[in-house]
Amino acid sequence: MEAIIFLIIIGVIVAAGFLVAFIWAVRSGQYDDDYSPSVRMLFENKPKKETETETDKPESKNEN
């Protein structure tokens, strides 16, 4: 019986230690994502300009 109580106490202490370590890591910015915003800008699709007219497009010169 003493061994079970000892193991429960040790388990609670270890779990509390992991909880404190997790809270410390979150508050210190360990999980802030610095990489994704810099890469995300490379893959964003820019909307096409709707003001493009027929004269702005290159003309195809098909001489038949």
Backbone as XML, in Angstrom:
<?xml version="1.0"?>
<chain id="A" units="angstrom">
  <residue number="1" name="MET">
    <atom name="N" x="0.824" y="-1.194" z="0.000"/>
    <atom name="CA" x="0.000" y="0.000" z="0.000"/>
    <atom name="C" x="0.867" y="1.257" z="0.000"/>
  </residue>
  <residue number="2" name="GLU">
    <atom name="N" x="1.979" y="1.178" z="0.724"/>
    <atom name="CA" x="2.869" y="2.331" z="0.785"/>
    <atom name="C" x="3.495" y="2.614" z="-0.571"/>
  </residue>
  <residue number="3" name="ALA">
    <atom name="N" x="3.750" y="1.582" z="-1.348"/>
    <atom name="CA" x="4.372" y="1.760" z="-2.664"/>
    <atom name="C" x="3.413" y="2.476" z="-3.620"/>
  </residue>
  <residue number="4" name="ILE">
    <atom name="N" x="2.138" y="2.151" z="-3.553"/>
    <atom name="CA" x="1.147" y="2.797" z="-4.428"/>
    <atom name="C" x="1.025" y="4.278" z="-4.087"/>
  </residue>
  <residue number="5" name="ILE">
    <atom name="N" x="0.973" y="4.606" z="-2.812"/>
    <atom name="CA" x="0.887" y="6.004" z="-2.395"/>
    <atom name="C" x="2.145" y="6.754" z="-2.822"/>
  </residue>
  <residue number="6" name="PHE">
    <atom name="N" x="3.299" y="6.126" z="-2.655"/>
    <atom name="CA" x="4.565" y="6.741" z="-3.074"/>
    <atom name="C" x="4.561" y="6.997" z="-4.582"/>
  </residue>
  <residue number="7" name="LEU">
    <atom name="N" x="4.122" y="6.045" z="-5.373"/>
    <atom name="CA" x="4.092" y="6.208" z="-6.827"/>
    <atom name="C" x="3.093" y="7.291" z="-7.255"/>
  </residue>
  <residue number="8" name="ILE">
    <atom name="N" x="1.970" y="7.388" z="-6.587"/>
    <atom name="CA" x="0.986" y="8.428" z="-6.901"/>
    <atom name="C" x="1.565" y="9.811" z="-6.608"/>
  </residue>
  <residue number="9" name="ILE">
    <atom name="N" x="2.242" y="9.936" z="-5.479"/>
    <atom name="CA" x="2.844" y="11.224" z="-5.120"/>
    <atom name="C" x="3.931" y="11.598" z="-6.134"/>
  </residue>
  <residue number="10" name="ILE">
    <atom name="N" x="4.775" y="10.665" z="-6.484"/>
    <atom name="CA" x="5.827" y="10.924" z="-7.475"/>
    <atom name="C" x="5.194" y="11.274" z="-8.827"/>
  </residue>
  <residue number="11" name="GLY">
    <atom name="N" x="4.145" y="10.589" z="-9.210"/>
    <atom name="CA" x="3.458" y="10.874" z="-10.474"/>
    <atom name="C" x="2.858" y="12.266" z="-10.508"/>
  </residue>
  <residue number="12" name="VAL">
    <atom name="N" x="2.267" y="12.689" z="-9.413"/>
    <atom name="CA" x="1.691" y="14.032" z="-9.330"/>
    <atom name="C" x="2.796" y="15.085" z="-9.392"/>
  </residue>
  <residue number="13" name="ILE">
    <atom name="N" x="3.910" y="14.837" z="-8.739"/>
    <atom name="CA" x="5.027" y="15.788" z="-8.768"/>
    <atom name="C" x="5.598" y="15.900" z="-10.186"/>
  </residue>
  <residue number="14" name="VAL">
    <atom name="N" x="5.764" y="14.790" z="-10.864"/>
    <atom name="CA" x="6.284" y="14.806" z="-12.236"/>
    <atom name="C" x="5.291" y="15.514" z="-13.167"/>
  </residue>
  <residue number="15" name="ALA">
    <atom name="N" x="4.015" y="15.231" z="-13.034"/>
    <atom name="CA" x="2.997" y="15.890" z="-13.870"/>
    <atom name="C" x="2.978" y="17.390" z="-13.620"/>
  </residue>
  <residue number="16" name="ALA">
    <atom name="N" x="3.096" y="17.808" z="-12.373"/>
    <atom name="CA" x="3.135" y="19.236" z="-12.053"/>
    <atom name="C" x="4.387" y="19.876" z="-12.650"/>
  </residue>
  <residue number="17" name="GLY">
    <atom name="N" x="5.492" y="19.158" z="-12.633"/>
    <atom name="CA" x="6.722" y="19.677" z="-13.240"/>
    <atom name="C" x="6.569" y="19.887" z="-14.738"/>
  </residue>
  <residue number="18" name="PHE">
    <atom name="N" x="5.952" y="18.938" z="-15.422"/>
    <atom name="CA" x="5.709" y="19.096" z="-16.858"/>
    <atom name="C" x="4.734" y="20.240" z="-17.136"/>
  </residue>
  <residue number="19" name="LEU">
    <atom name="N" x="3.735" y="20.406" z="-16.293"/>
    <atom name="CA" x="2.786" y="21.505" z="-16.469"/>
    <atom name="C" x="3.478" y="22.855" z="-16.298"/>
  </residue>
  <residue number="20" name="VAL">
    <atom name="N" x="4.325" y="22.966" z="-15.290"/>
    <atom name="CA" x="5.061" y="24.211" z="-15.074"/>
    <atom name="C" x="6.005" y="24.478" z="-16.245"/>
  </residue>
  <residue number="21" name="ALA">
    <atom name="N" x="6.684" y="23.452" z="-16.728"/>
    <atom name="CA" x="7.590" y="23.619" z="-17.868"/>
    <atom name="C" x="6.829" y="24.046" z="-19.122"/>
  </residue>
  <residue number="22" name="PHE">
    <atom name="N" x="5.645" y="23.493" z="-19.345"/>
    <atom name="CA" x="4.838" y="23.867" z="-20.501"/>
    <atom name="C" x="4.372" y="25.317" z="-20.407"/>
  </residue>
  <residue number="23" name="ILE">
    <atom name="N" x="3.892" y="25.716" z="-19.250"/>
    <atom name="CA" x="3.439" y="27.099" z="-19.070"/>
    <atom name="C" x="4.599" y="28.064" z="-19.247"/>
  </residue>
  <residue number="24" name="TRP">
    <atom name="N" x="5.775" y="27.712" z="-18.718"/>
    <atom name="CA" x="6.952" y="28.562" z="-18.881"/>
    <atom name="C" x="7.329" y="28.683" z="-20.364"/>
  </residue>
  <residue number="25" name="ALA">
    <atom name="N" x="7.268" y="27.580" z="-21.108"/>
    <atom name="CA" x="7.623" y="27.606" z="-22.526"/>
    <atom name="C" x="6.648" y="28.457" z="-23.334"/>
  </residue>
  <residue number="26" name="VAL">
    <atom name="N" x="5.369" y="28.375" z="-23.015"/>
    <atom name="CA" x="4.369" y="29.174" z="-23.738"/>
    <atom name="C" x="4.566" y="30.655" z="-23.446"/>
  </residue>
  <residue number="27" name="ARG">
    <atom name="N" x="4.801" y="30.995" z="-22.217"/>
    <atom name="CA" x="4.972" y="32.416" z="-21.849"/>
    <atom name="C" x="6.270" y="33.007" z="-22.370"/>
  </residue>
  <residue number="28" name="SER">
    <atom name="N" x="7.296" y="32.186" z="-22.547"/>
    <atom name="CA" x="8.576" y="32.706" z="-23.023"/>
    <atom name="C" x="8.640" y="32.767" z="-24.547"/>
  </residue>
  <residue number="29" name="GLY">
    <atom name="N" x="7.575" y="32.350" z="-25.234"/>
    <atom name="CA" x="7.521" y="32.460" z="-26.684"/>
    <atom name="C" x="8.102" y="31.268" z="-27.416"/>
  </residue>
  <residue number="30" name="GLN">
    <atom name="N" x="8.240" y="30.154" z="-26.756"/>
    <atom name="CA" x="8.819" y="28.969" z="-27.373"/>
    <atom name="C" x="7.976" y="28.479" z="-28.554"/>
  </residue>
  <residue number="31" name="TYR">
    <atom name="N" x="6.680" y="28.665" z="-28.490"/>
    <atom name="CA" x="5.799" y="28.154" z="-29.528"/>
    <atom name="C" x="5.369" y="29.224" z="-30.528"/>
  </residue>
  <residue number="32" name="ASP">
    <atom name="N" x="5.985" y="30.396" z="-30.497"/>
    <atom name="CA" x="5.690" y="31.422" z="-31.497"/>
    <atom name="C" x="6.211" y="30.952" z="-32.839"/>
  </residue>
  <residue number="33" name="ASP">
    <atom name="N" x="5.434" y="31.159" z="-33.869"/>
    <atom name="CA" x="5.793" y="30.694" z="-35.195"/>
    <atom name="C" x="6.405" y="31.848" z="-35.981"/>
  </residue>
  <residue number="34" name="ASP">
    <atom name="N" x="7.720" y="31.824" z="-36.130"/>
    <atom name="CA" x="8.410" y="32.864" z="-36.875"/>
    <atom name="C" x="8.661" y="32.463" z="-38.323"/>
  </residue>
  <residue number="35" name="TYR">
    <atom name="N" x="8.538" y="31.190" z="-38.644"/>
    <atom name="CA" x="8.887" y="30.715" z="-39.973"/>
    <atom name="C" x="7.728" y="30.818" z="-40.962"/>
  </residue>
  <residue number="36" name="SER">
    <atom name="N" x="6.545" y="30.424" z="-40.558"/>
    <atom name="CA" x="5.408" y="30.372" z="-41.492"/>
    <atom name="C" x="5.035" y="31.716" z="-42.106"/>
  </residue>
  <residue number="37" name="PRO">
    <atom name="N" x="4.992" y="32.822" z="-41.351"/>
    <atom name="CA" x="4.632" y="34.084" z="-42.002"/>
    <atom name="C" x="5.595" y="34.485" z="-43.109"/>
  </residue>
  <residue number="38" name="SER">
    <atom name="N" x="6.880" y="34.192" z="-42.958"/>
    <atom name="CA" x="7.836" y="34.565" z="-43.996"/>
    <atom name="C" x="7.688" y="33.696" z="-45.232"/>
  </residue>
  <residue number="39" name="VAL">
    <atom name="N" x="7.264" y="32.468" z="-45.076"/>
    <atom name="CA" x="7.087" y="31.574" z="-46.223"/>
    <atom name="C" x="5.719" y="31.771" z="-46.847"/>
  </residue>
  <residue number="40" name="ARG">
    <atom name="N" x="4.716" y="32.118" z="-46.057"/>
    <atom name="CA" x="3.357" y="32.272" z="-46.552"/>
    <atom name="C" x="3.276" y="33.357" z="-47.618"/>
  </residue>
  <residue number="41" name="MET">
    <atom name="N" x="4.085" y="34.401" z="-47.483"/>
    <atom name="CA" x="4.021" y="35.489" z="-48.454"/>
    <atom name="C" x="4.510" y="35.045" z="-49.836"/>
  </residue>
  <residue number="42" name="LEU">
    <atom name="N" x="5.262" y="33.971" z="-49.895"/>
    <atom name="CA" x="5.745" y="33.490" z="-51.184"/>
    <atom name="C" x="4.659" y="32.777" z="-51.977"/>
  </residue>
  <residue number="43" name="PHE">
    <atom name="N" x="3.640" y="32.289" z="-51.313"/>
    <atom name="CA" x="2.632" y="31.471" z="-51.968"/>
    <atom name="C" x="1.270" y="32.136" z="-52.072"/>
  </residue>
  <residue number="44" name="GLU">
    <atom name="N" x="1.149" y="33.393" z="-51.681"/>
    <atom name="CA" x="-0.139" y="34.071" z="-51.800"/>
    <atom name="C" x="-0.390" y="34.444" z="-53.254"/>
  </residue>
  <residue number="45" name="ASN">
    <atom name="N" x="-1.589" y="34.215" z="-53.706"/>
    <atom name="CA" x="-1.958" y="34.584" z="-55.063"/>
    <atom name="C" x="-2.447" y="36.024" z="-55.065"/>
  </residue>
  <residue number="46" name="LYS">
    <atom name="N" x="-1.827" y="36.823" z="-55.900"/>
    <atom name="CA" x="-2.250" y="38.210" z="-56.010"/>
    <atom name="C" x="-3.386" y="38.288" z="-57.025"/>
  </residue>
  <residue number="47" name="PRO">
    <atom name="N" x="-4.408" y="39.086" z="-56.750"/>
    <atom name="CA" x="-5.495" y="39.215" z="-57.723"/>
    <atom name="C" x="-4.994" y="39.924" z="-58.983"/>
  </residue>
  <residue number="48" name="LYS">
    <atom name="N" x="-5.496" y="39.462" z="-60.130"/>
    <atom name="CA" x="-5.108" y="40.076" z="-61.392"/>
    <atom name="C" x="-5.748" y="41.448" z="-61.523"/>
  </residue>
  <residue number="49" name="LYS">
    <atom name="N" x="-5.052" y="42.312" z="-62.213"/>
    <atom name="CA" x="-5.585" y="43.649" z="-62.429"/>
    <atom name="C" x="-6.751" y="43.569" z="-63.407"/>
  </residue>
  <residue number="50" name="GLU">
    <atom name="N" x="-7.841" y="44.187" z="-63.045"/>
    <atom name="CA" x="-9.013" y="44.185" z="-63.917"/>
    <atom name="C" x="-8.981" y="45.343" z="-64.904"/>
  </residue>
  <residue number="51" name="THR">
    <atom name="N" x="-8.009" y="46.234" z="-64.759"/>
    <atom name="CA" x="-7.937" y="47.392" z="-65.643"/>
    <atom name="C" x="-7.141" y="47.097" z="-66.911"/>
  </residue>
  <residue number="52" name="GLU">
    <atom name="N" x="-6.684" y="45.873" z="-67.048"/>
    <atom name="CA" x="-5.906" y="45.510" z="-68.227"/>
    <atom name="C" x="-6.801" y="45.544" z="-69.465"/>
  </residue>
  <residue number="53" name="THR">
    <atom name="N" x="-6.367" y="46.244" z="-70.482"/>
    <atom name="CA" x="-7.162" y="46.388" z="-71.697"/>
    <atom name="C" x="-6.557" y="45.560" z="-72.819"/>
  </residue>
  <residue number="54" name="GLU">
    <atom name="N" x="-7.230" y="45.549" z="-73.919"/>
    <atom name="CA" x="-6.756" y="44.788" z="-75.069"/>
    <atom name="C" x="-5.453" y="45.359" z="-75.622"/>
  </residue>
  <residue number="55" name="THR">
    <atom name="N" x="-5.230" y="46.645" z="-75.497"/>
    <atom name="CA" x="-4.007" y="47.247" z="-76.032"/>
    <atom name="C" x="-2.799" y="46.915" z="-75.178"/>
  </residue>
  <residue number="56" name="ASP">
    <atom name="N" x="-3.015" y="46.528" z="-73.928"/>
    <atom name="CA" x="-1.903" y="46.171" z="-73.059"/>
    <atom name="C" x="-1.387" y="44.769" z="-73.347"/>
  </residue>
  <residue number="57" name="LYS">
    <atom name="N" x="-2.221" y="43.937" z="-73.966"/>
    <atom name="CA" x="-1.832" y="42.567" z="-74.246"/>
    <atom name="C" x="-0.959" y="42.537" z="-75.500"/>
  </residue>
  <residue number="58" name="PRO">
    <atom name="N" x="-0.003" y="41.643" z="-75.531"/>
    <atom name="CA" x="0.832" y="41.556" z="-76.752"/>
    <atom name="C" x="-0.007" y="41.036" z="-77.924"/>
  </residue>
  <residue number="59" name="GLU">
    <atom name="N" x="0.242" y="41.626" z="-79.061"/>
    <atom name="CA" x="-0.515" y="41.237" z="-80.257"/>
    <atom name="C" x="0.156" y="40.053" z="-80.929"/>
  </residue>
  <residue number="60" name="SER">
    <atom name="N" x="-0.633" y="39.132" z="-81.359"/>
    <atom name="CA" x="-0.067" y="38.003" z="-82.111"/>
    <atom name="C" x="-0.083" y="38.374" z="-83.589"/>
  </residue>
  <residue number="61" name="LYS">
    <atom name="N" x="1.026" y="38.174" z="-84.226"/>
    <atom name="CA" x="1.165" y="38.540" z="-85.629"/>
    <atom name="C" x="1.075" y="37.271" z="-86.472"/>
  </residue>
  <residue number="62" name="ASN">
    <atom name="N" x="-0.112" y="36.925" z="-86.847"/>
    <atom name="CA" x="-0.334" y="35.764" z="-87.711"/>
    <atom name="C" x="-0.569" y="36.270" z="-89.132"/>
  </residue>
  <residue number="63" name="GLU">
    <atom name="N" x="0.420" y="36.099" z="-89.966"/>
    <atom name="CA" x="0.281" y="36.527" z="-91.350"/>
    <atom name="C" x="-0.051" y="35.318" z="-92.193"/>
  </residue>
  <residue number="64" name="ASN">
    <atom name="N" x="-1.256" y="35.270" z="-92.689"/>
    <atom name="CA" x="-1.696" y="34.151" z="-93.528"/>
    <atom name="C" x="-1.845" y="34.572" z="-94.945"/>
  </residue>
</chain>
